Structures are given as C-alpha cells and as structure tokens.
Amino acid sequence: MRVFVAGATGATGAVFVPLAAARGHELRLHVRPQTAARHAFGQDPRAQVLDLADHDALDAAVRGCDAVVSLVGTMRARFGAGDTYESADIGSTRQLVEAAKREGVSRFLLLSSFGAGGMGAYLKMKGECERIVREAPGLRWTIFRPAALVSPEGEAGGAHGKREVPAVAVAAGALMRRLPGLRDMADDWRPIPLEVLATAMVAVLETPRDNCILSGRDLWPLGGA
Ligand SMILES: NC(=O)c1ccc[n+]([C@@H]2O[C@H](COP(=O)([O-])OP(=O)(O)OC[C@H]3O[C@@H](n4cnc5c(N)ncnc54)[C@H](OP(=O)(O)O)[C@@H]3O)[C@@H](O)[C@H]2O)c1
C-alpha cells in the first residue's frame, strides 16, 4: 500500500514509520522544510520535503497514494515557535483532506485523542479536526483516539522528545481494568504504548475500518496487546 505520512518526524512517526515499512508499505514521509536539516528523515529517500500550505507540492506528494495518515499535532509549549492548534492541527487536517480530495486518495487515517470534542482548547481543537475529516464528502476515514502515548522503553525519543507518563498512571489503568464492568472504560483511559498504537494503525491500513472512531478498547486488541 502506498501511504503519505504527515507528522512522520514526531514521536508517533518514529514508531509508526519503521513498523509500516517492515510490513512492506511504500511510505512517503512528510518533512517540513524547517525540520529537514535536523531530522534523519530529511535525508531519507522517502522524504517529501514541503510545506503543507504549498498545494501543488502537496498534491504531487499524495498523488497515487492509497491513504493519507496524519500524525500531526502541536502542544502549547510550542506556540512560541509559531505552531498553534489552529495552524498545526486544524490547518494541516484541512490541507491534507483537501489534497486527498483533489487527488482522489480515498482513505484518511487521523490520529486524534481520547476525549476529542470535550472541554478545553485542546479537546475542542481535536473535535474540529475530526469534524473536518468526517464531513469530507466521499472520504473513507478512520479516527484514532488514544489516551496518553508512551514511547518505547530505551528510546531516546524524536526531535520533540520522548512520550512518557508517570508510572502511577500505568498502574492505575491496569488496576482499574480488573474491576468488574470497568475494563472497556479503563482501556479507553489508560496510557498506550506507541508500539501498540502504531500496530493498530497499520492493522487498519491493511484491513480497513471505514468511518469508524477507534478508542483504547479497540486499539489495544488491534495493536496485539
Ligand atoms: N502525546 C500524547 O500523549 C498524545 C495523546 C493522544 C493524542 N496525541 C496526538 O497524537 C498526535 C501525535 O503526537 P506526537 O506526540 O507523536 O506528536 P509530536 O511528537 O509532537 O510530532 C508532531 C508532528 O507534527 C508535525 N507538525 C507540527 N506542526 C505542524 C504543521 N504546522 N504542519 C505540518 N506538520 C506539523 C511535526 O513536525 P516537525 O517535526 O517539523 O515539528 C511532527 O512531525 C498529535 O496530534 C497529538 O495531539 C498525543
């Protein structure tokens, strides 16, 4: 399968890209021009170095792909560097969906978040990203809503650092899912290793779950855990 991966240079990309490549998928890795010099993917033959606002370059990069996967996102700590929820998360979703429509790429996988659409600027923004994808005419979409992400043990983390959670959160999730009737809720809520999430995303690429929102209770088994 030929797949355009936006957000390839992030923490999730660091796990998703090798996993999808090992499964034989042909990847086109989106790298922002300002990131190309400081990230290994900048020198990768699969790299598509472009700004998502450059429609012509983006159209050429997604042309002939079977799916677009978006792992793009920012956080408040980076607003000072110019990325905001509006420009990074919402803007990129809009740009990628528009390019997919123009080029006839039929499938779109969006990495969203547990609680998307809820209270607070972050969750409201995630809800808006999801709405853009869900309401795109003709697009076959799958939305992933993991809780906190956890980088593989021993990994240095990408340019944006390692994803870690306090051990107590992992322990609380494990404990909660043992309680009668709380298993699904605990699986939605508990931190998820990036290997599990990436495995679930590759599984969905290979066996589509169209027009579906997948949360932790779906992602853990899909990810083989
Ligand atoms: N961290 C968590 O616990 C968690 C939990 C649930 C959901 N999520 C969501 O999962 C997604 C991936 O998280 P992550 O931790 O892997 O992210 P990350 O490490 O912060 O990486 C973000 C990626 O998005 C790219 N990006 C940022 N702004 C962009 C823009 N304006 N245009 C194009 N690309 C842009 C970055 O490119 P550069 O490298 O060029 O900056 C990078 O490749 C995010 O949407 C996040 O909100 C995260």
The ligand as a Gaussian input file, in Angstrom:
#p B3LYP/6-31G(d) Opt

LIG

0 1
 N        1.380000      12.908000      23.298000
 C        0.294000      12.304000      23.738000
 O        0.230000      11.771000      24.855000
 C       -0.933000      12.250000      22.845000
 C       -2.076000      11.590000      23.300000
 C       -3.170000      11.468000      22.418000
 C       -3.095000      12.030000      21.165000
 N       -1.977000      12.708000      20.776000
 C       -1.956000      13.281000      19.430000
 O       -1.178000      12.413000      18.625000
 C       -0.555000      13.148000      17.574000
 C        0.920000      12.788000      17.516000
 O        1.510000      13.058000      18.764000
 P        3.091000      13.011000      18.897000
 O        3.370000      13.099000      20.358000
 O        3.654000      11.912000      18.071000
 O        3.466000      14.400000      18.200000
 P        4.892000      15.127000      18.095000
 O        5.985000      14.245000      18.505000
 O        4.726000      16.439000      18.766000
 O        5.018000      15.350000      16.494000
 C        4.167000      16.222000      15.843000
 C        4.382000      16.119000      14.357000
 O        3.515000      17.095000      13.735000
 C        4.306000      17.912000      12.879000
 N        3.772000      19.262000      12.809000
 C        3.590000      20.135000      13.824000
 N        3.075000      21.283000      13.361000
 C        2.919000      21.123000      12.033000
 C        2.431000      21.957000      10.980000
 N        2.020000      23.216000      11.211000
 N        2.432000      21.464000       9.723000
 C        2.860000      20.211000       9.474000
 N        3.343000      19.382000      10.411000
 C        3.376000      19.829000      11.677000
 C        5.684000      17.889000      13.499000
 O        6.634000      18.304000      12.534000
 P        8.056000      18.963000      12.956000
 O        8.896000      17.805000      13.425000
 O        8.512000      19.579000      11.712000
 O        7.770000      19.944000      14.057000
 C        5.795000      16.429000      13.901000
 O        6.107000      15.631000      12.790000
 C       -0.834000      14.622000      17.872000
 O       -1.928000      15.053000      17.102000
 C       -1.238000      14.616000      19.343000
 O       -2.117000      15.681000      19.668000
 C       -0.894000      12.808000      21.580000

